[in-house]
Amino acid sequence: MIPITKRFLLVDDDPLSNYITKMILKKSFDKVHINDFTTPEDGLEFMKSEPSQNPPDGKTTLFLDINMPSISGWEYLEEVELFDASIKEQYNIYILS
């Protein structure tokens, strides 16, 4: 049996939080692919440009911080709502605060 690679996207302006989350995820799963961004706009651009790279073996889990200086997590979610359904359906989104 081939293990499924778990995919995560971290969007949090705190690099230490991203680092700790990455370490926990790497210890929790055999195969994991993590992209992290401290600038929410970069995370949005990644989501827009990345859909063709998302494997068919499952959705990407997005851990999204709510309190960020440039745009809030709520504003981030409003931007995601404008995405094509083919992009949105590839993500499970969890809010962090």
N, CA, C and O atoms as a GROMACS GRO file, in nm:
protein
  388
    1MET      N    1   0.083  -0.118   0.000
    1MET     CA    2   0.000   0.000   0.000
    1MET      C    3   0.088   0.125   0.000
    1MET      O    4   0.181   0.138   0.080
    2ILE      N    5   0.058   0.216  -0.091
    2ILE     CA    6   0.135   0.340  -0.102
    2ILE      C    7   0.075   0.443  -0.006
    2ILE      O    8  -0.045   0.472  -0.012
    3PRO      N    9   0.159   0.499   0.085
    3PRO     CA   10   0.104   0.597   0.179
    3PRO      C   11   0.065   0.726   0.107
    3PRO      O   12   0.132   0.770   0.014
    4ILE      N   13  -0.044   0.784   0.150
    4ILE     CA   14  -0.093   0.909   0.092
    4ILE      C   15  -0.015   1.025   0.152
    4ILE      O   16   0.008   1.031   0.273
    5THR      N   17   0.026   1.117   0.066
    5THR     CA   18   0.094   1.237   0.112
    5THR      C   19  -0.010   1.337   0.159
    5THR      O   20  -0.097   1.378   0.082
    6LYS      N   21  -0.002   1.375   0.284
    6LYS     CA   22  -0.090   1.477   0.339
    6LYS      C   23  -0.035   1.613   0.300
    6LYS      O   24   0.085   1.639   0.311
    7ARG      N   25  -0.125   1.701   0.254
    7ARG     CA   26  -0.084   1.834   0.208
    7ARG      C   27  -0.143   1.941   0.300
    7ARG      O   28  -0.260   1.937   0.336
    8PHE      N   29  -0.057   2.037   0.337
    8PHE     CA   30  -0.098   2.144   0.426
    8PHE      C   31  -0.051   2.278   0.371
    8PHE      O   32   0.055   2.289   0.309
    9LEU      N   33  -0.133   2.379   0.394
    9LEU     CA   34  -0.099   2.517   0.363
    9LEU      C   35  -0.116   2.595   0.492
    9LEU      O   36  -0.224   2.595   0.552
   10LEU      N   37  -0.010   2.663   0.536
   10LEU     CA   38  -0.013   2.742   0.658
   10LEU      C   39  -0.005   2.889   0.621
   10LEU      O   40   0.086   2.930   0.549
   11VAL      N   41  -0.100   2.967   0.668
   11VAL     CA   42  -0.098   3.112   0.646
   11VAL      C   43  -0.109   3.178   0.782
   11VAL      O   44  -0.217   3.185   0.841
   12ASP      N   45   0.005   3.226   0.831
   12ASP     CA   46   0.013   3.287   0.964
   12ASP      C   47   0.128   3.386   0.960
   12ASP      O   48   0.237   3.352   0.914
   13ASP      N   49   0.107   3.507   1.008
   13ASP     CA   50   0.212   3.609   1.005
   13ASP      C   51   0.323   3.583   1.106
   13ASP      O   52   0.425   3.652   1.104
   14ASP      N   53   0.306   3.486   1.193
   14ASP     CA   54   0.407   3.454   1.295
   14ASP      C   55   0.492   3.335   1.248
   14ASP      O   56   0.444   3.222   1.245
   15PRO      N   57   0.619   3.361   1.212
   15PRO     CA   58   0.704   3.252   1.164
   15PRO      C   59   0.724   3.140   1.267
   15PRO      O   60   0.738   3.024   1.230
   16LEU      N   61   0.726   3.175   1.394
   16LEU     CA   62   0.743   3.073   1.498
   16LEU      C   63   0.623   2.979   1.502
   16LEU      O   64   0.639   2.857   1.516
   17SER      N   65   0.504   3.033   1.489
   17SER     CA   66   0.383   2.948   1.485
   17SER      C   67   0.388   2.854   1.365
   17SER      O   68   0.356   2.736   1.377
   18ASN      N   69   0.429   2.905   1.250
   18ASN     CA   70   0.441   2.820   1.131
   18ASN      C   71   0.544   2.710   1.154
   18ASN      O   72   0.522   2.595   1.117
   19TYR      N   73   0.656   2.745   1.215
   19TYR     CA   74   0.762   2.647   1.241
   19TYR      C   75   0.713   2.536   1.334
   19TYR      O   76   0.734   2.418   1.306
   20ILE      N   77   0.648   2.574   1.442
   20ILE     CA   78   0.598   2.475   1.538
   20ILE      C   79   0.493   2.385   1.473
   20ILE      O   80   0.495   2.263   1.491
   21THR      N   81   0.403   2.445   1.396
   21THR     CA   82   0.300   2.365   1.327
   21THR      C   83   0.364   2.268   1.229
   21THR      O   84   0.322   2.153   1.221
   22LYS      N   85   0.465   2.313   1.156
   22LYS     CA   86   0.534   2.224   1.061
   22LYS      C   87   0.598   2.106   1.133
   22LYS      O   88   0.589   1.993   1.087
   23MET      N   89   0.663   2.133   1.245
   23MET     CA   90   0.728   2.025   1.319
   23MET      C   91   0.626   1.923   1.369
   23MET      O   92   0.649   1.802   1.362
   24ILE      N   93   0.514   1.971   1.419
   24ILE     CA   94   0.408   1.880   1.468
   24ILE      C   95   0.354   1.797   1.353
   24ILE      O   96   0.334   1.676   1.368
   25LEU      N   97   0.328   1.859   1.238
   25LEU     CA   98   0.273   1.787   1.123
   25LEU      C   99   0.372   1.682   1.072
   25LEU      O  100   0.332   1.570   1.037
   26LYS      N  101   0.499   1.717   1.068
   26LYS     CA  102   0.601   1.622   1.020
   26LYS      C  103   0.613   1.501   1.113
   26LYS      O  104   0.641   1.390   1.068
   27LYS      N  105   0.592   1.522   1.242
   27LYS     CA  106   0.597   1.410   1.337
   27LYS      C  107   0.468   1.329   1.336
   27LYS      O  108   0.467   1.213   1.377
   28SER      N  109   0.360   1.390   1.290
   28SER     CA  110   0.229   1.324   1.295
   28SER      C  111   0.197   1.238   1.173
   28SER      O  112   0.116   1.146   1.182
   29PHE      N  113   0.261   1.267   1.060
   29PHE     CA  114   0.230   1.196   0.935
   29PHE      C  115   0.357   1.143   0.871
   29PHE      O  116   0.463   1.206   0.878
   30ASP      N  117   0.346   1.024   0.809
   30ASP     CA  118   0.461   0.964   0.741
   30ASP      C  119   0.505   1.048   0.622
   30ASP      O  120   0.623   1.079   0.607
   31LYS      N  121   0.409   1.083   0.538
   31LYS     CA  122   0.440   1.163   0.419
   31LYS      C  123   0.359   1.291   0.427
   31LYS      O  124   0.236   1.288   0.432
   32VAL      N  125   0.429   1.404   0.427
   32VAL     CA  126   0.362   1.532   0.440
   32VAL      C  127   0.429   1.635   0.348
   32VAL      O  128   0.551   1.636   0.334
   33HIS      N  129   0.347   1.719   0.287
   33HIS     CA  130   0.396   1.829   0.204
   33HIS      C  131   0.337   1.957   0.261
   33HIS      O  132   0.215   1.970   0.270
   34ILE      N  133   0.423   2.052   0.300
   34ILE     CA  134   0.377   2.173   0.367
   34ILE      C  135   0.429   2.296   0.294
   34ILE      O  136   0.549   2.308   0.266
   35ASN      N  137   0.337   2.387   0.263
   35ASN     CA  138   0.374   2.520   0.215
   35ASN      C  139   0.329   2.617   0.322
   35ASN      O  140   0.218   2.607   0.373
   36ASP      N  141   0.416   2.713   0.357
   36ASP     CA  142   0.377   2.809   0.459
   36ASP      C  143   0.409   2.950   0.412
   36ASP      O  144   0.506   2.975   0.340
   37PHE      N  145   0.324   3.041   0.455
   37PHE     CA  146   0.337   3.181   0.417
   37PHE      C  147   0.313   3.269   0.537
   37PHE      O  148   0.220   3.246   0.615
   38THR      N  149   0.398   3.372   0.554
   38THR     CA  150   0.378   3.470   0.660
   38THR      C  151   0.308   3.595   0.607
   38THR      O  152   0.270   3.683   0.684
   39THR      N  153   0.292   3.603   0.476
   39THR     CA  154   0.219   3.712   0.412
   39THR      C  155   0.093   3.653   0.349
   39THR      O  156   0.103   3.572   0.258
   40PRO      N  157  -0.024   3.693   0.396
   40PRO     CA  158  -0.147   3.631   0.346
   40PRO      C  159  -0.165   3.648   0.195
   40PRO      O  160  -0.219   3.558   0.130
   41GLU      N  161  -0.122   3.759   0.141
   41GLU     CA  162  -0.136   3.780  -0.004
   41GLU      C  163  -0.058   3.675  -0.082
   41GLU      O  164  -0.101   3.632  -0.189
   42ASP      N  165   0.057   3.633  -0.028
   42ASP     CA  166   0.135   3.527  -0.094
   42ASP      C  167   0.060   3.394  -0.088
   42ASP      O  168   0.065   3.316  -0.184
   43GLY      N  169  -0.008   3.369   0.022
   43GLY     CA  170  -0.088   3.247   0.034
   43GLY      C  171  -0.201   3.245  -0.067
   43GLY      O  172  -0.230   3.141  -0.126
   44LEU      N  173  -0.266   3.360  -0.086
   44LEU     CA  174  -0.373   3.369  -0.185
   44LEU      C  175  -0.321   3.345  -0.326
   44LEU      O  176  -0.383   3.273  -0.405
   45GLU      N  177  -0.207   3.404  -0.358
   45GLU     CA  178  -0.147   3.385  -0.491
   45GLU      C  179  -0.110   3.238  -0.513
   45GLU      O  180  -0.129   3.185  -0.622
   46PHE      N  181  -0.059   3.175  -0.409
   46PHE     CA  182  -0.026   3.033  -0.419
   46PHE      C  183  -0.150   2.951  -0.449
   46PHE      O  184  -0.148   2.863  -0.536
   47MET      N  185  -0.258   2.979  -0.377
   47MET     CA  186  -0.382   2.904  -0.399
   47MET      C  187  -0.434   2.923  -0.541
   47MET      O  188  -0.486   2.829  -0.601
   48LYS      N  189  -0.421   3.044  -0.595
   48LYS     CA  190  -0.468   3.072  -0.731
   48LYS      C  191  -0.384   2.998  -0.835
   48LYS      O  192  -0.437   2.950  -0.935
   49SER      N  193  -0.254   2.989  -0.812
   49SER     CA  194  -0.164   2.934  -0.913
   49SER      C  195  -0.138   2.786  -0.898
   49SER      O  196  -0.084   2.723  -0.990
   50GLU      N  197  -0.175   2.727  -0.786
   50GLU     CA  198  -0.136   2.591  -0.751
   50GLU      C  199  -0.237   2.481  -0.784
   50GLU      O  200  -0.201   2.365  -0.768
   51PRO      N  201  -0.359   2.508  -0.826
   51PRO     CA  202  -0.459   2.400  -0.831
   51PRO      C  203  -0.422   2.280  -0.916
   51PRO      O  204  -0.460   2.168  -0.882
   52SER      N  205  -0.351   2.299  -1.023
   52SER     CA  206  -0.317   2.185  -1.109
   52SER      C  207  -0.216   2.092  -1.043
   52SER      O  208  -0.199   1.978  -1.086
   53GLN      N  209  -0.148   2.141  -0.939
   53GLN     CA  210  -0.048   2.059  -0.870
   53GLN      C  211  -0.108   1.977  -0.757
   53GLN      O  212  -0.041   1.892  -0.700
   54ASN      N  213  -0.233   2.003  -0.723
   54ASN     CA  214  -0.296   1.933  -0.611
   54ASN      C  215  -0.327   1.789  -0.652
   54ASN      O  216  -0.400   1.768  -0.748
   55PRO      N  217  -0.272   1.691  -0.583
   55PRO     CA  218  -0.290   1.551  -0.622
   55PRO      C  219  -0.432   1.501  -0.599
   55PRO      O  220  -0.506   1.558  -0.518
   56PRO      N  221  -0.471   1.398  -0.669
   56PRO     CA  222  -0.607   1.346  -0.655
   56PRO      C  223  -0.630   1.265  -0.527
   56PRO      O  224  -0.741   1.216  -0.505
   57ASP      N  225  -0.528   1.250  -0.443
   57ASP     CA  226  -0.542   1.165  -0.325
   57ASP      C  227  -0.596   1.237  -0.202
   57ASP      O  228  -0.585   1.185  -0.091
   58GLY      N  229  -0.652   1.352  -0.219
   58GLY     CA  230  -0.712   1.420  -0.104
   58GLY      C  231  -0.698   1.570  -0.111
   58GLY      O  232  -0.626   1.624  -0.195
   59LYS      N  233  -0.769   1.636  -0.021
   59LYS     CA  234  -0.768   1.781  -0.016
   59LYS      C  235  -0.648   1.832   0.061
   59LYS      O  236  -0.587   1.759   0.140
   60THR      N  237  -0.615   1.958   0.037
   60THR     CA  238  -0.513   2.027   0.114
   60THR      C  239  -0.580   2.091   0.233
   60THR      O  240  -0.687   2.152   0.220
   61THR      N  241  -0.519   2.079   0.349
   61THR     CA  242  -0.571   2.142   0.470
   61THR      C  243  -0.503   2.278   0.486
   61THR      O  244  -0.381   2.287   0.490
   62LEU      N  245  -0.585   2.382   0.494
   62LEU     CA  246  -0.536   2.518   0.515
   62LEU      C  247  -0.558   2.556   0.660
   62LEU      O  248  -0.671   2.556   0.708
   63PHE      N  249  -0.449   2.590   0.729
   63PHE     CA  250  -0.457   2.646   0.863
   63PHE      C  251  -0.438   2.796   0.849
   63PHE      O  252  -0.330   2.842   0.811
   64LEU      N  253  -0.542   2.873   0.879
   64LEU     CA  254  -0.545   3.016   0.854
   64LEU      C  255  -0.554   3.095   0.984
   64LEU      O  256  -0.646   3.074   1.064
   65ASP      N  257  -0.459   3.184   1.005
   65ASP     CA  258  -0.461   3.272   1.122
   65ASP      C  259  -0.564   3.383   1.098
   65ASP      O  260  -0.579   3.430   0.985
   66ILE      N  261  -0.634   3.424   1.201
   66ILE     CA  262  -0.733   3.530   1.188
   66ILE      C  263  -0.670   3.668   1.204
   66ILE      O  264  -0.701   3.760   1.128
   67ASN      N  265  -0.582   3.683   1.301
   67ASN     CA  266  -0.524   3.815   1.331
   67ASN      C  267  -0.391   3.833   1.259
   67ASN      O  268  -0.286   3.786   1.305
   68MET      N  269  -0.396   3.902   1.145
   68MET     CA  270  -0.275   3.932   1.068
   68MET      C  271  -0.278   4.080   1.033
   68MET      O  272  -0.386   4.138   1.020
   69PRO      N  273  -0.162   4.143   1.018
   69PRO     CA  274  -0.158   4.288   1.002
   69PRO      C  275  -0.204   4.341   0.865
   69PRO      O  276  -0.271   4.444   0.860
   70SER      N  277  -0.172   4.275   0.756
   70SER     CA  278  -0.205   4.331   0.625
   70SER      C  279  -0.351   4.306   0.588
   70SER      O  280  -0.424   4.400   0.558
   71ILE      N  281  -0.394   4.180   0.589
   71ILE     CA  282  -0.535   4.148   0.574
   71ILE      C  283  -0.567   4.042   0.681
   71ILE      O  284  -0.483   3.958   0.713
   72SER      N  285  -0.686   4.049   0.733
   72SER     CA  286  -0.723   3.954   0.838
   72SER      C  287  -0.760   3.820   0.775
   72SER      O  288  -0.777   3.809   0.654
   73GLY      N  289  -0.773   3.719   0.858
   73GLY     CA  290  -0.817   3.589   0.810
   73GLY      C  291  -0.957   3.595   0.751
   73GLY      O  292  -0.988   3.523   0.656
   74TRP      N  293  -1.041   3.683   0.807
   74TRP     CA  294  -1.177   3.698   0.755
   74TRP      C  295  -1.173   3.756   0.613
   74TRP      O  296  -1.246   3.712   0.525
   75GLU      N  297  -1.086   3.855   0.592
   75GLU     CA  298  -1.070   3.912   0.458
   75GLU      C  299  -1.011   3.810   0.362
   75GLU      O  300  -1.046   3.806   0.244
   76TYR      N  301  -0.922   3.727   0.413
   76TYR     CA  302  -0.864   3.619   0.334
   76TYR      C  303  -0.974   3.526   0.284
   76TYR      O  304  -0.978   3.489   0.167
   77LEU      N  305  -1.064   3.488   0.376
   77LEU     CA  306  -1.175   3.400   0.339
   77LEU      C  307  -1.267   3.466   0.236
   77LEU      O  308  -1.319   3.398   0.148
   78GLU      N  309  -1.288   3.596   0.247
   78GLU     CA  310  -1.369   3.667   0.148
   78GLU      C  311  -1.305   3.658   0.010
   78GLU      O  312  -1.375   3.641  -0.090
   79GLU      N  313  -1.172   3.669   0.004
   79GLU     CA  314  -1.101   3.655  -0.124
   79GLU      C  315  -1.113   3.513  -0.178
   79GLU      O  316  -1.133   3.494  -0.298
   80VAL      N  317  -1.101   3.414  -0.092
   80VAL     CA  318  -1.113   3.274  -0.134
   80VAL      C  319  -1.252   3.248  -0.191
   80VAL      O  320  -1.267   3.171  -0.285
   81GLU      N  321  -1.354   3.312  -0.134
   81GLU     CA  322  -1.491   3.295  -0.183
   81GLU      C  323  -1.504   3.335  -0.330
   81GLU      O  324  -1.592   3.286  -0.400
   82LEU      N  325  -1.418   3.425  -0.376
   82LEU     CA  326  -1.422   3.472  -0.515
   82LEU      C  327  -1.354   3.376  -0.612
   82LEU      O  328  -1.368   3.390  -0.733
   83PHE      N  329  -1.280   3.279  -0.559
   83PHE     CA  330  -1.209   3.182  -0.643
   83PHE      C  331  -1.308   3.093  -0.716
   83PHE      O  332  -1.423   3.077  -0.674
   84ASP      N  333  -1.262   3.036  -0.823
   84ASP     CA  334  -1.340   2.935  -0.896
   84ASP      C  335  -1.365   2.815  -0.804
   84ASP      O  336  -1.281   2.781  -0.721
   85ALA      N  337  -1.480   2.753  -0.821
   85ALA     CA  338  -1.516   2.637  -0.738
   85ALA      C  339  -1.412   2.526  -0.748
   85ALA      O  340  -1.392   2.453  -0.651
   86SER      N  341  -1.347   2.511  -0.863
   86SER     CA  342  -1.247   2.405  -0.879
   86SER      C  343  -1.127   2.425  -0.786
   86SER      O  344  -1.060   2.329  -0.751
   87ILE      N  345  -1.101   2.548  -0.747
   87ILE     CA  346  -0.993   2.577  -0.651
   87ILE      C  347  -1.044   2.556  -0.509
   87ILE      O  348  -0.980   2.489  -0.428
   88LYS      N  349  -1.160   2.615  -0.478
   88LYS     CA  350  -1.214   2.608  -0.341
   88LYS      C  351  -1.238   2.466  -0.294
   88LYS      O  352  -1.217   2.435  -0.177
   89GLU      N  353  -1.281   2.379  -0.384
   89GLU     CA  354  -1.313   2.242  -0.343
   89GLU      C  355  -1.190   2.159  -0.310
   89GLU      O  356  -1.202   2.047  -0.260
   90GLN      N  357  -1.073   2.212  -0.335
   90GLN     CA  358  -0.950   2.140  -0.306
   90GLN      C  359  -0.898   2.164  -0.165
   90GLN      O  360  -0.795   2.108  -0.126
   91TYR      N  361  -0.969   2.247  -0.086
   91TYR     CA  362  -0.920   2.287   0.045
   91TYR      C  363  -1.022   2.260   0.155
   91TYR      O  364  -1.142   2.280   0.137
   92ASN      N  365  -0.970   2.216   0.268
   92ASN     CA  366  -1.043   2.217   0.396
   92ASN      C  367  -0.978   2.328   0.477
   92ASN      O  368  -0.856   2.326   0.497
   93ILE      N  369  -1.055   2.423   0.523
   93ILE     CA  370  -0.999   2.541   0.590
   93ILE      C  371  -1.032   2.537   0.739
   93ILE      O  372  -1.146   2.517   0.779
   94TYR      N  373  -0.927   2.557   0.819
   94TYR     CA  374  -0.940   2.563   0.964
   94TYR      C  375  -0.883   2.696   1.013
   94TYR      O  376  -0.775   2.738   0.971
   95ILE      N  377  -0.957   2.762   1.100
   95ILE     CA  378  -0.919   2.892   1.152
   95ILE      C  379  -0.834   2.875   1.277
   95ILE      O  380  -0.864   2.793   1.364
   96LEU      N  381  -0.726   2.954   1.283
   96LEU     CA  382  -0.641   2.959   1.402
   96LEU      C  383  -0.647   3.101   1.458
   96LEU      O  384  -0.665   3.197   1.383
   97SER      N  385  -0.633   3.113   1.588
   97SER     CA  386  -0.632   3.247   1.646
   97SER      C  387  -0.540   3.250   1.768
   97SER      O  388  -0.526   3.355   1.831
   0.00000   0.00000   0.00000
